[in-house]
Amino acid sequence: QVQLVESGGGLVQAGGSLRLSCAASGSFFSIIGMGWYRQAPGKERELVAGAEYGDSVKGRFTMSRDNAKNTVYLQMNSLKPEDTAVYYCAAEALLDGDGSPVDYWGQGTQVTVSS
């Protein structure tokens, strides 16, 4: 199993920055990929960063990964009120060397951008 723990959310004014972190722990063979999604009230969950960036965050958000720590970061700059959402970390992991990949989600961290 994989546990994902996010941190770094909070309240920031428009134009400000935040950095989210997500650390993976538990018993697994390897982490294939990690990424970030978000869900605003009344909206569907959408991709923020992974194999690609969501259109609305391109040029403002940057994802990085520390493979040694199984940790992924999301640097969010030039934040806008429409970036307000719960941000979720996601990971695709192999629990053993022969199995199929399994998807895991973090509990989410709230990001609120005030105008």
Sequence and secondary structure as in RCSB ss.txt:
>XXXX:A:sequence
QVQLVESGGGLVQAGGSLRLSCAASGSFFSIIGMGWYRQAPGKERELVAGAEYGDSVKGRFTMSRDNAKNTVYLQ
MNSLKPEDTAVYYCAAEALLDGDGSPVDYWGQGTQVTVSS
>XXXX:A:secstr
 EEEEEE  EEEETT  EEEEEEEEES SEEEEEEEEEE TTS  EEEESSSB TTTTTTEEEEEEGGGTEEEEE
E S  GGG EEEEEEEEEESSTTS  EEEE   EEEEEE 
